[in-house]
């Protein structure tokens, strides 16, 4: 991939720009395999799941800078001034074409960009999510409600100028710090969810719902987990940090080849509402599904997990810090035969696998969500080891 912004030293976010993509993949997989080797010596590595080199991002997180009538959309320079990157080649084609129009829209609406050095202004970010069908969720991140009335009154203009925008919202982020969005979300349109079709399942994203930024690779990630679940034929599946239900719902639609019950747990009420929405749609379509429920809760609340019935298959997809010792301890005593661990940080994954001595890593795969960078997503299939099973059987006979 060639990038004029990188060549001109205007943006260095893609640190691997210029490195042949095949080399990027090989180096990432080698790095992940080396880090995991001490704790997953028997893991069989499948070929890395590659991404398009460019045009792969379904989401744009655009810092708004510049002046009213002459905004920049992109990032900030070291002094806090806006750097315009509206022609960035990372975005999916429909999203790539949209961003210049959004800059013109902001200018024409008269929205005041937030100026970081002076701490003045209102519009901090535009967060734009693009679906495979071409629909868009457009979020205006404002410092206060000062320009909320303006956006409400010009909503028709927004939807006429950006007809792809089926969901339009305002997020309020009043603090002067490097935080993308705040806690308050005000949806301006009738539609509140963005349909995101993945592997024949239409996930329903709400404004605060997390979804992977690379739709094609996310689809591959879910398919791989689905194949592992199908091969294990578990009775039940528990999806921790379930988000909008990607892993859980891919398990639920396996039908006769799948589990008899699926439960997802997620701390975000918005994400749980999204997952429930999709599950209800699948049922209304007549898709054969076992009882599938989603609950708002902290995945690390082991006391709450202890109240659940035994689960034979556990999926964890934690944030970068990993699952930690408390949740790892619960997994150890859970009795689950298999665990799928999806991680965006191989270092924390290695630490967590060391806390799971009863499990052996059988399979591993790199999913390249973020070409041109060193970031990675790696997923491993863990199986309760023979030694643990033999120990449990011996203890049972002794009793």
C-alpha positions in Angstrom: 0.0 0.0 0.0 1.2 3.5 -0.9 0.1 6.5 1.2 0.9 10.1 0.3 0.2 11.2 4.0 2.8 8.7 5.2 5.4 9.8 2.6 4.9 13.4 3.5 5.3 12.6 7.2 1.8 14.0 7.9 0.6 10.7 9.5 2.7 7.8 10.9 0.0 5.7 12.3 0.6 2.9 9.9 4.1 2.1 11.1 4.6 -0.8 8.7 3.7 1.2 5.6 6.1 0.1 2.8 6.7 -3.3 4.3 5.4 -6.0 1.8 2.2 -7.4 3.1 3.4 -11.0 3.0 6.3 -10.0 5.2 3.9 -8.3 7.7 1.8 -11.4 8.0 4.8 -13.7 8.5 6.4 -11.4 11.1 3.2 -11.0 13.1 2.5 -14.7 13.2 6.1 -15.5 14.1 6.0 -12.9 16.9 2.7 -14.4 18.3 4.0 -17.9 18.0 7.2 -17.0 19.8 5.4 -15.3 22.6 3.0 -18.2 23.1 5.6 -21.0 22.7 6.4 -21.4 26.4 2.7 -21.7 27.4 1.3 -23.3 24.2 4.0 -25.6 23.0 1.6 -28.0 21.3 -0.5 -25.5 19.5 -0.9 -26.1 15.7 -0.8 -22.8 13.9 -3.3 -22.4 11.0 -2.3 -20.1 8.1 -2.9 -16.5 9.0 -6.2 -15.0 8.0 -5.2 -12.1 5.7 -7.0 -8.8 5.1 -7.1 -6.6 2.1 -4.0 -4.4 2.4 -6.1 -1.2 2.1 -9.8 -0.3 2.0 -10.6 -2.5 5.0 -11.7 -0.3 7.9 -15.5 -0.1 8.4 -15.1 2.6 11.0 -13.6 6.1 10.9 -12.7 7.9 14.1 -12.1 11.4 12.9 -10.7 14.2 15.0 -12.3 17.5 13.9 -9.9 20.5 13.7 -9.4 23.6 11.7 -11.7 26.6 11.7 -15.5 27.0 11.1 -16.0 26.7 7.3 -12.6 25.1 6.8 -12.5 22.0 9.0 -10.0 19.2 9.0 -10.9 15.6 9.5 -8.2 13.2 10.6 -5.8 13.5 13.5 -4.0 16.1 15.6 -0.4 17.1 15.3 1.9 17.3 18.3 0.8 20.9 19.0 -2.9 19.9 19.0 -3.7 21.3 15.6 -5.8 19.4 13.1 -4.2 17.3 10.3 -6.6 16.6 7.4 -6.6 13.0 6.3 -9.9 12.8 4.5 -8.4 10.8 1.6 -6.9 8.0 3.9 -6.8 4.7 2.0 -7.6 2.5 4.9 -11.4 3.0 4.7 -13.8 0.8 2.9 -14.7 2.2 -0.6 -18.2 3.5 0.5 -16.7 5.1 3.7 -13.7 6.5 1.8 -16.0 8.3 -0.6 -18.2 9.6 2.2 -15.6 11.4 4.3 -15.0 14.4 2.0 -18.7 14.9 1.9 -18.8 14.9 5.7 -16.2 17.6 5.8 -18.3 19.7 3.4 -21.4 19.0 5.5 -19.7 20.2 8.8 -18.5 23.3 7.0 -22.0 24.1 5.6 -23.7 23.4 8.9 -21.5 25.9 10.6 -20.4 23.6 13.4 -17.5 24.9 15.4 -14.5 22.6 15.6 -13.0 22.1 19.1 -9.6 23.7 19.4 -7.5 21.7 21.8 -4.8 24.3 22.6 -7.4 27.0 23.4 -10.0 24.6 24.8 -12.6 26.4 22.7 -15.2 25.1 20.3 -17.8 22.3 20.2 -17.3 19.5 17.6 -14.6 17.1 18.7 -15.0 14.0 16.6 -17.0 12.3 13.9 -17.4 8.6 14.4 -18.7 6.9 11.3 -19.5 3.2 10.9 -20.1 1.7 7.5 -22.1 -1.5 6.9 -21.6 -4.1 4.1 -25.0 -2.9 2.7 -23.7 0.6 2.5 -25.7 2.1 5.4 -23.9 4.4 7.9 -24.1 5.3 11.5 -23.0 8.9 12.0 -22.1 10.2 15.4 -21.3 13.8 16.2 -19.2 14.1 19.4 -19.8 17.5 21.0 -18.3 19.1 24.1 -21.7 20.3 25.3 -25.3 20.8 24.2 -24.5 24.2 22.8 -24.9 23.1 19.2 -27.3 20.2 19.8 -30.3 22.4 18.9 -28.6 23.3 15.6 -28.1 19.6 14.7 -31.6 18.7 15.6 -33.0 21.5 13.5 -30.7 20.6 10.5 -31.2 16.8 10.8 -33.1 16.8 7.4 -30.2 18.5 5.8 -27.8 15.9 7.3 -29.9 13.0 6.0 -30.4 14.6 2.6 -26.7 15.3 2.2 -25.7 11.9 3.6 -28.6 9.5 2.6 -26.5 6.6 3.7 -26.8 7.8 7.3 -29.7 5.7 8.7 -28.6 6.4 12.3 -27.5 9.9 13.4 -26.6 10.7 17.0 -24.9 13.2 19.2 -22.4 12.0 21.9 -21.5 14.5 24.7 -17.9 14.4 25.8 -17.3 17.5 28.0 -13.9 16.7 29.4 -10.6 18.1 28.1 -8.7 14.9 27.7 -7.8 12.3 25.1 -11.1 10.4 25.3 -13.0 9.6 22.1 -16.5 9.7 23.4 -18.6 10.4 26.6 -21.3 8.5 28.4 -24.3 10.4 27.1 -25.7 9.5 23.7 -28.7 11.2 22.1 -30.1 9.5 19.0 -31.6 12.0 16.6 -33.1 9.6 14.0 -36.0 7.2 14.3 -33.7 4.3 13.6 -31.4 3.4 16.5 -29.5 0.4 15.1 -27.2 -0.1 12.2 -27.6 -3.6 10.6 -24.2 -5.2 10.0 -24.5 -8.5 8.1 -21.7 -11.0 8.9 -21.8 -14.6 7.7 -25.6 -14.5 7.1 -26.3 -13.1 10.6 -27.4 -9.4 10.8 -25.9 -8.0 13.9 -27.6 -4.8 15.1 -25.1 -2.1 16.2 -26.2 0.6 18.6 -24.1 3.8 18.9 -22.1 2.6 21.9 -21.7 -1.0 20.7 -18.3 -2.3 20.0 -17.7 -4.1 16.7 -14.4 -5.1 15.0 -13.2 -2.5 12.6 -12.5 -5.0 9.8 -15.7 -6.7 8.7 -14.1 -9.3 6.5 -11.6 -10.4 9.1 -14.2 -10.4 11.8 -16.3 -12.7 9.7 -13.3 -15.0 9.4 -12.8 -14.9 13.2 -16.4 -15.8 13.9 -16.3 -18.6 11.3 -13.2 -20.1 12.9 -14.7 -20.1 16.4 -17.9 -21.6 15.0 -16.0 -24.4 13.4 -14.2 -25.2 16.6 -17.5 -25.1 18.5 -19.1 -27.4 16.0 -16.3 -29.9 16.1 -16.4 -30.0 20.0 -20.1 -30.5 20.0 -20.6 -28.9 23.5 -23.8 -29.1 25.5 -23.6 -25.4 26.4 -21.7 -22.3 25.4 -20.9 -19.3 27.6 -19.6 -16.2 25.8 -17.9 -13.8 28.1 -17.3 -10.2 27.0 -19.8 -11.1 24.3 -20.3 -7.6 23.0 -23.1 -7.6 20.3 -23.1 -11.4 20.4 -20.9 -12.3 17.5 -19.4 -15.5 18.9 -22.6 -16.5 20.8 -24.9 -16.1 17.8 -22.6 -18.0 15.5 -22.8 -20.8 18.0 -26.5 -20.5 18.3 -27.2 -20.9 14.6 -25.4 -24.2 14.3 -28.7 -26.0 14.8 -28.5 -29.7 15.4 -24.7 -29.5 15.2 -24.6 -26.9 18.0 -25.1 -26.5 21.7 -28.4 -26.9 23.6 -28.0 -23.5 25.2 -26.0 -20.3 24.7 -25.5 -17.5 27.2 -23.7 -14.2 26.6 -22.4 -11.8 29.3 -21.4 -8.3 28.6 -21.0 -5.2 30.8 -22.5 -2.8 28.2 -26.3 -2.6 28.3 -26.3 -1.2 24.7 -24.4 -4.2 23.4 -26.6 -6.6 25.2 -29.7 -4.9 23.7 -28.0 -5.2 20.3 -27.4 -8.9 20.8 -31.0 -9.5 22.0 -32.3 -7.7 19.0 -30.4 -9.9 16.6 -31.4 -13.1 18.5 -35.1 -12.1 18.3 -34.7 -11.4 14.5 -33.2 -14.8 14.0 -36.0 -16.5 15.8 -38.6 -14.5 13.8 -36.9 -15.7 10.6 -37.4 -19.3 11.7 -33.8 -20.1 12.3 -33.4 -23.2 14.5 -31.8 -21.9 17.7 -31.4 -23.3 21.2 -32.4 -21.1 24.2 -30.0 -18.1 23.7 -29.9 -15.3 26.3 -27.8 -12.3 26.9 -27.1 -10.7 30.3 -25.7 -7.4 31.5 -22.9 -8.2 33.8 -19.1 -8.0 34.5 -17.4 -11.0 33.0 -14.9 -11.0 35.8 -17.6 -11.3 38.5 -16.8 -14.9 39.4 -19.4 -15.0 42.1 -22.1 -14.4 39.5 -20.5 -16.9 37.2 -20.5 -19.5 40.0 -24.3 -19.2 40.1 -24.5 -20.3 36.5 -25.0 -24.0 35.5 -21.8 -25.8 34.4 -20.7 -24.8 30.9 -18.9 -27.2 28.6 -17.5 -24.5 26.2 -16.4 -21.0 27.2 -15.5 -18.2 24.8 -13.5 -15.2 26.1 -12.7 -12.1 24.1 -11.4 -9.6 26.7 -9.9 -6.1 26.3 -6.1 -5.8 26.0 -5.5 -6.4 29.7 -6.7 -10.0 29.4 -8.9 -12.0 31.7 -6.6 -11.8 34.8 -6.1 -14.2 37.7 -9.7 -14.2 39.1 -11.4 -15.1 35.9 -8.7 -17.5 35.0 -9.2 -19.2 38.3 -12.9 -19.5 37.6 -12.2 -21.0 34.2 -9.9 -23.5 35.8 -12.6 -24.8 38.2 -15.5 -24.3 35.7 -15.3 -27.9 34.3 -15.4 -26.6 30.8 -14.0 -29.0 28.3 -12.9 -26.3 25.8 -12.1 -22.6 25.8 -11.7 -20.3 22.8 -9.7 -17.2 23.8 -9.6 -14.3 21.3 -7.0 -11.7 22.1 -5.8 -8.4 20.7 -2.7 -8.6 22.9 -0.5 -11.7 22.7 1.5 -10.6 25.8 -1.6 -10.6 28.1 -2.8 -13.8 26.4 0.5 -15.6 27.3 0.2 -14.4 30.9 -3.4 -15.7 31.1 -2.5 -19.1 29.5 0.1 -19.6 32.2 -2.8 -19.2 34.7 -4.7 -22.1 33.0 -2.5 -25.1 33.6 -5.4 -27.5 33.2 -5.8 -26.6 29.5 -3.6 -27.2 26.5 -3.6 -25.0 23.4 -4.5 -27.2 20.5 -5.0 -24.7 17.7 -4.0 -21.1 17.1 -4.5 -18.6 14.3 -3.6 -15.0 13.6 -6.4 -12.8 12.2 -4.9 -9.6 10.6 -7.5 -7.0 11.6 -5.0 -4.2 11.3 -2.7 -4.3 8.2 0.1 -1.8 8.0 0.5 -1.9 11.8 2.0 -4.2 14.4 -1.4 -4.7 16.0 -2.9 -8.2 15.9 -5.8 -10.5 16.8 -4.9 -14.0 17.7 -7.3 -16.8 18.7 -6.5 -20.1 20.4 -8.5 -23.2 21.1 -7.8 -24.7 24.5 -8.8 -28.2 25.6 -8.8 -29.6 29.1 -5.7 -31.6 29.3 -5.6 -35.4 29.8 -3.6 -35.0 33.0 -6.4 -32.9 34.5 -9.1 -35.4 33.4 -7.0 -38.3 34.8 -6.5 -36.5 38.1 -10.3 -35.8 38.3 -11.1 -39.4 37.6 -8.7 -40.6 40.2 -10.1 -38.2 42.8 -13.7 -39.4 41.9 -12.7 -43.1 42.4 -11.0 -42.2 45.8 -14.2 -40.7 47.0 
